[in-house]
Amino acid sequence: MSAAPLIRLKGLRKSLGGKEILRGIDLDVARGEVLCVIGPSGSGKSTLVRCINFLEIPDQGTVEFDGAVVHPDESLDQHRARVGMVFQRFNLFPHLSVLDNLTLAPTQVLGLSPDQAASRARSLLDRVGLADRERSFPAEMSGGQQQRVAIARALAMQPQVMLFDEVTSALDPELVGEVLAVMKGLAREGMTMLVVTHQMKFAREVGHRVVFLEGGVVAEEGKPEDVLERPKSGRLKEFLGHFS
């Protein structure tokens, strides 16, 4: 893991519906780091990752990527190609096969030939354990399978960082493990990852650092064993008590 940050957030603020959701976030994500973001509902976790990918435009502050400030008034296609994102809901195109879901963006955005995109897609489907489902449609698959396809689709763009926004929260409990296994594999391979999660075991075992968001600010951060096992604030202790 490199000490130089791949992502640097400075003074990030965002209001939605007249309510300030992020209230001055300063945060670095190093190359190769797995940063896990935890916190109660409404603390700003999803808004944070959406601002990194400019699905929400920050009201104030800057997002730096690889040492350069990202400007939202310029084309964001290049930035989004470098920043893969997987959502709570799978957001697959229901009318496209699994293979077509994976090849659409690489051909249209990256300019890959159909054969190149298909070869990359098949390799990724094998990587997430779904090599036999390339002709399936999303409705024919379980939630866990669809989420693994969504991860493969994001990886098809060969991003430098992956953002995961509570990707297991919509899954039945027995399907959570198969998605986390794919994410653990990415972490072992050195993928830079920012993971919004309620999976404390994953954060403890895989995360290099854990950030606790509360009220739109970074309330605590540190190594997983410090944040999760030796919380400093009563609020974090209370929050973690729901997972014991």
N, C-alpha and C positions, 0 to 999 in steps of 0.2 A: 504494500500500500504506500503510495507516494504521499509525501507531506504537502505537496503543492495542491491547492484546492482545484477541483474540476468545476465545482459550482460554488459561488460565493454570493450570498444574499446580504444586502446592506439596507437597513432601515425600511424593510418591506412593510407597507401598510395597504390594507384593502377593506373597503366597506361594501356591504351588500344589503339592499333594502333599508338603507338608513342606519344600519348597525355596523360598527367597526369590528371586523372579524380578526384581522391581523393588525397588531399594534406595535410595529417596529421590530421586525424579526431580523436578527443578525445571525447568520448560520453559514458554515462552510461544510462542503462535502468533498473529501479527498478522493483522488483517483484510487479505485480499488476498494473503497470503503463501503461497508454495509451499515447505513445509518437507519435506525428504527425510530419512528416517531409514534409516540403513544399519547393518550390524553382522552378526556371525556368527550362525549358528543357536544358539538358546538364550540370546541376549543380552537378550531381553525385548521385542523390537519388537512382536510381535503382541499380547502382554499389554498393552503400553502403549496401543495404539489401542483395544483392547477395554475398557480401564478408562475411556477418554475417553467411550465410548458406554455405559458401565455394563453391558456384557455380562459383564464381570467387576467385582465390587465391590471397590474398593481397601480394603486392610486399614488403612492410615493415609494421611493427607494429604488434600488437597482438589482438586477439579476446579472451576474457575470458568469460567463461560460468559457472555460479554458482561457481565462485572463482577459476576455473582452466583454464589454457591456453589451447586452442584448437590447436592441431598440425596437419597441413594439410597432413603431410607425414604419419600419422597414419590413421587407419580406421575412416572414417567420418560417417559411418552408425549410430552409437549411437548418435552423435551430431545432425544429420539431423532428427533423430526420435524425438528429444526433441524440434526441431525448425520447426514448421509448416510454410509453405509458400504458398501464393496464388498470382498468377500472373495476369497481365493485360489480357492476353488470358487464357482461361480456362484450356487448356492442359489436358482435359479429354481424355481417350482412346476411340476413336470413335467406335471401334468394340466391346466394352464391355457395358453391361447394367449399369445403375446407381448403382445398388447394387454391381455388380462385380467391378466397379471402386472403391468403398469404401472398399471392403474386400480384394483386392489384396495385398496391402502392409501390413496390419495387420497380414495376414496369412503367408506371405513370410518373412517379416522382424521381426515381433514381435512373431511369432510362435503361434498365436491364432488358435484354431480349426475353421473350416468353420462355425460351429454353433455359436461360440462365436463372430466371426467377423461379421456375419450376424445380430446377435442381437444388437451389438454395432452400426452397420450401420443403422439399422432401427430406432433406438433411435435418431441418429443424423439427419436422414432425416425428422423425425417428428419435431425435434428441428428447422430445417430451413424451415419448411412448405412444405415439398415435400414427405410426407409419401406415397402418392398415385402414385409416379413416379419411384418406385424402379426397375420396369421392362422396363422402357423407355431407349432409347439410346440417346446420346447427341444431335444428329441431329434432334431429335423430340422435342427438348425443346428450349425455348427462351434463349437469352443471360443471362438474369437475373437468370433464373432457373439453367443454367449451372454453373454460378458463385457461386450460393448457394450450388450446388453439390460439386464444387471445395473446398469450405470452409469446408463442411462436410467431404470430403475426407481427408483434412489436419487434422481435429479434430479427425478422426478415429485413428490416431497414438498417441492420448493423449499427445500432445506436451505441454511443459511448457511455450512456447511463440509462438505467431503467428506474422508472417511478411506479410504485405499486400502491394503489389507493384502496386499502382494506379489501384485497382481492378474494379473501375467503369468507367475507361476512355474509354473502348471499348463498353460500353453499350449505348443503346438509352436512352434519358433522362427519359422517363417514367418508365424505369426498374431500375434506380439507387436506388430509395428509398427502394426497397425490399431487396437489398443487404446491404445497410447501416443499415437497421433495424436489420438484423442478427448480424452485427458487433457491434451495440449498445447493443444488448443482451449479447454478449460475454463480453463487457466492464462492464456491470452491474454485471456479474458473477465473475468479478475479474481476467479475463484472461490478462496476460501481452501481450501487443500488440505494435508493431512498424508499423505505418501506413504511407506510402507514399501516399499523396493525394493532389488533387486540390479542394476537397470539404471543403471549409472554414467553412461552417456552422457546419459540422461534427467535424472539429478540435476545433471549439469554444465551442461546446456543450459537446463533449465527451472526448476530449484530456485533460490530466493532464498537459502536457507540449508540446510546439511547438518549433521545430527547423527549422530555415531558412538556407538552404544550398545555397551557391553562389560560383561558381568557385572552387568547390571541398573542401570548408572549411565551418565550422559552423560560419555563419556571425552573427546570432542573435539566442537567445534561451530564453525561459521563459514561464510563464503562458500564456495560450491562450489570455486572455484579454490584457496582456501587449504587446505580439508580434503582435497580429492581430489588436488591436485597438490603440495602442500607439507605433508604430514602431519607432526605433531610427534612422535608416539610410534612406537616400533618395532612395536607391536601393530597399529596402523592401517596402517602400511607393509606389514606382512605380509598383512593382510586384503586390501588393495588389489592386492597382487601376484597374487592369484588371478584378477583381472579384466584383467590386462595381456596 
